[in-house]
Amino acid sequence: MERKKVISWFIISIMVLSTIGFALVSLPSQETEEPASTDVRASIEENLKEPELELPDTIAFSSGEINARVEKVLPELVLTASTDETEIYKINALIMQVPGIKNINSSYRLPQNQAISKSIIFFAEISLAAGTGQLTAVQEIQDKTKNILFDLSAAKKGIISFEKTLKLSNKDLNLSKEHSFEEPLSEAYLNLDTIENDEIIAEIFFNFNKNIVVKSIGNETSNVTAEPLLHSVSTETKIIELKNDLLVEGKASHENKTAKEELESSLKQGFDLNSTSLNLMPAAPSLEIQIDVNDLNASQLINDLNAFLDQNQIIQKNLSIAEQKITIALLLDSIDSINSMETSIINFLKAKNVMQDRIKTVKGTASLNAELAFNQAISSASANDINSFFSGKGFYDLSIKQKALVSKEVLLDKNYFDYDQNFVEVTVKTGHAAGDLIELDGMFYSSRNKALMAFLNEKQ
């Protein structure tokens, strides 16, 4: 589930807040069998009529987003979804088929924007048996109800703690207050991957009757503990194992017409490969021209160039000057027009007495990324043959690396991180052997004190 304010729009609806003109009418039901003698559709339509509101004695306040801590995760789920099914017992019956669900308390509610949405909002509070995985339960509910519930959102309930004294506000009534809590705890809706002891950001809604809190509910907006953190690595280590995989990167001229299928076919014919993964990114129809304008009238030349490009109907252009150089950056209609536009601009500049040695052009280039898995150990000769193969196809600035495994200790601060695997995959120069000492640098992500994805390469 995406980490966001998953169900914040109906938190206020659960608490009948006197200061928001928001009417809730629900038809509660724990039934999973068809009622004996009621017109369910008529009953729902009648119950969904908005009544005249009578303001209760409570006033609602919000904490805004504050720091909180998850003290306990409860075996309960909260669901909301759109539906056109008007017989609520049918939805309940499907949900009760999911293993581990003990009880369901469901209701229909009015959509936020009744002018746009014609569907009904299905809302349910679900109790789970001990040991039931909440994420698994939600996934199974989605599967069971996929034909009648749409845009399903889910959260689990928990208890959170917060600062003893909070500044609270009610923006609708332009009220604010500071309140000290004897026991700073509240129920809250939590993201499905949040666990106990996580530090989170939450917004808590309180209902006050005079100075007494009669109800509160929080909503997690982000999880500080689970937020991925980026770490840099620079270390020495030994290669434990070399893998039979080469990684190839390179460039090609915009005029290179080599097709991906042609490359793949030639590779399979020429090398003993188990698999290939090849990505060719075509060149963009771009052209960049730099002009050394030392001792030239740069302002006049820019004006002349702008007029020339306008005459040639070049719309996507950018002209700039820095360090005595004019840079013209163009995005053209097609690859085929790059050479002709380059020639036209150079001839125009020559007519303005700008010599050829003052002009430098950079054309759009195609890029290559390939992963080649060999059926046998890779030798230096194999890597050289791959280099020659791609060079022969018109690729240049080639970089060829090999995959290797090193100890997970390269990621770990023993007092802090853990890692699920014994080895970390890295990329190294070709020509190594197991046991070689190498220098690595790169980065990895961590979450909840665990090292996750790592991107480490041998230093150049």
RAQUIDA-V732611 format. One record per run of one state. SS is the DSSP state (H for helix, E for strand, C for the rest). FROM is the first residue (numbers start at 0). LEN is the number of residues. If there is no record, write none. Layout:
BEGIN
ss=SS from=FROM len=LEN
ss=SS from=FROM len=LEN
END
This chain:
BEGIN
ss=C from=0 len=7
ss=H from=7 len=7
ss=C from=14 len=14
ss=E from=28 len=1
ss=C from=29 len=10
ss=H from=39 len=8
ss=C from=47 len=11
ss=E from=58 len=25
ss=C from=83 len=4
ss=H from=87 len=9
ss=C from=96 len=4
ss=E from=100 len=9
ss=C from=109 len=10
ss=E from=119 len=9
ss=C from=128 len=5
ss=H from=133 len=11
ss=C from=144 len=5
ss=E from=149 len=13
ss=C from=162 len=2
ss=E from=164 len=6
ss=C from=170 len=4
ss=E from=174 len=6
ss=C from=180 len=4
ss=E from=184 len=6
ss=C from=190 len=8
ss=E from=198 len=11
ss=C from=209 len=2
ss=E from=211 len=12
ss=C from=223 len=5
ss=E from=228 len=10
ss=C from=238 len=2
ss=E from=240 len=13
ss=C from=253 len=6
ss=H from=259 len=11
ss=C from=270 len=2
ss=E from=272 len=9
ss=C from=281 len=4
ss=E from=285 len=7
ss=C from=292 len=5
ss=H from=297 len=14
ss=C from=311 len=5
ss=E from=316 len=6
ss=C from=322 len=2
ss=E from=324 len=7
ss=C from=331 len=3
ss=H from=334 len=17
ss=C from=351 len=4
ss=H from=355 len=3
ss=E from=358 len=5
ss=C from=363 len=1
ss=E from=364 len=10
ss=C from=374 len=5
ss=H from=379 len=13
ss=C from=392 len=2
ss=E from=394 len=13
ss=H from=407 len=3
ss=C from=410 len=7
ss=E from=417 len=1
ss=C from=418 len=4
ss=E from=422 len=7
ss=C from=429 len=7
ss=E from=436 len=11
ss=C from=447 len=2
ss=E from=449 len=9
ss=C from=458 len=2
END
